[in-house]
Amino acid sequence: MADEIEKENSLNPVEGETTELETPITGQETVEEPEKITSEIEEANKKLYARMKKAEEEAKSAKEELARSKKPSSPSDSLGLAKLVSALKEFSAAELDDVALIAKAKDIPLEEAAQTEEAKILVAARREKVAKELKTPEPSSAFAGGVSSKDVAKMTSKEHQQFEENYRKKERGGME
């Protein structure tokens, strides 16, 4: 431990302090110390250099892998895209979102996801819901014969009775 501290101090001297290298003890010791320190520094540098090269190689391989995964489409990809469009052309945008969700959950291609039972049930349910919404008419405002709910609220009891009689006459007339 003390040797390490001495080595560290000899490599990084503090101002005002003298290092072992600066104080001449004997000619033989001063020659061995710098050679020992130099060899240790060179060894540490070699290790650091090897680590740096390894990190550079890993970064380079990661970049190459990323570039391979994002290659521009080739003619075979275009053909695959055409097949995909052909297989999914019957679906609406909302239905395609559902199919894509199933494909992602099952980790399968969109064409296969569109053929799964879950996708068929989900698409059928969505289409049924849309058809029902289109089939059901929106409530008409002609229910009160041109009279709004605010007008009915402002009516006196006599006006209200008369309005109700007129409404019932119209109802009976439509039934007969």
BELFENFEN-V552444 format. One record per residue. RES is the residue in one small letter. D_LAST is the distance of its C-alpha to the last C-alpha in whole Angstrom. Layout:
res=<RES | RES>
d_last=<D_LAST | D_LAST>
This chain:
res=<m | a | d | e | i | e | k | e | n | s | l | n | p | v | e | g | e | t | t | e | l | e | t | p | i | t | g | q | e | t | v | e | e | p | e | k | i | t | s | e | i | e | e | a | n | k | k | l | y | a | r | m | k | k | a | e | e | e | a | k | s | a | k | e | e | l | a | r | s | k | k | p | s | s | p | s | d | s | l | g | l | a | k | l | v | s | a | l | k | e | f | s | a | a | e | l | d | d | v | a | l | i | a | k | a | k | d | i | p | l | e | e | a | a | q | t | e | e | a | k | i | l | v | a | a | r | r | e | k | v | a | k | e | l | k | t | p | e | p | s | s | a | f | a | g | g | v | s | s | k | d | v | a | k | m | t | s | k | e | h | q | q | f | e | e | n | y | r | k | k | e | r | g | g | m | e>
d_last=<112 | 115 | 116 | 112 | 113 | 116 | 114 | 111 | 114 | 116 | 113 | 112 | 115 | 114 | 116 | 119 | 119 | 122 | 120 | 122 | 123 | 124 | 127 | 130 | 131 | 132 | 132 | 131 | 128 | 126 | 126 | 124 | 122 | 120 | 120 | 118 | 116 | 116 | 115 | 112 | 111 | 111 | 109 | 106 | 106 | 105 | 103 | 101 | 101 | 100 | 97 | 96 | 96 | 94 | 91 | 91 | 91 | 88 | 86 | 87 | 86 | 82 | 82 | 82 | 80 | 77 | 78 | 78 | 74 | 73 | 74 | 72 | 70 | 72 | 70 | 70 | 68 | 66 | 65 | 64 | 62 | 60 | 59 | 58 | 56 | 55 | 54 | 52 | 50 | 47 | 47 | 45 | 47 | 46 | 46 | 50 | 51 | 50 | 52 | 55 | 54 | 55 | 58 | 59 | 59 | 60 | 63 | 62 | 61 | 57 | 57 | 58 | 55 | 52 | 53 | 53 | 50 | 50 | 49 | 47 | 45 | 45 | 44 | 41 | 40 | 40 | 38 | 35 | 35 | 35 | 32 | 30 | 31 | 30 | 27 | 25 | 24 | 26 | 24 | 22 | 24 | 20 | 19 | 20 | 19 | 23 | 24 | 27 | 28 | 31 | 29 | 27 | 30 | 32 | 29 | 31 | 29 | 27 | 26 | 25 | 23 | 21 | 20 | 19 | 17 | 16 | 15 | 12 | 11 | 10 | 9 | 6 | 6 | 6 | 4 | 0>
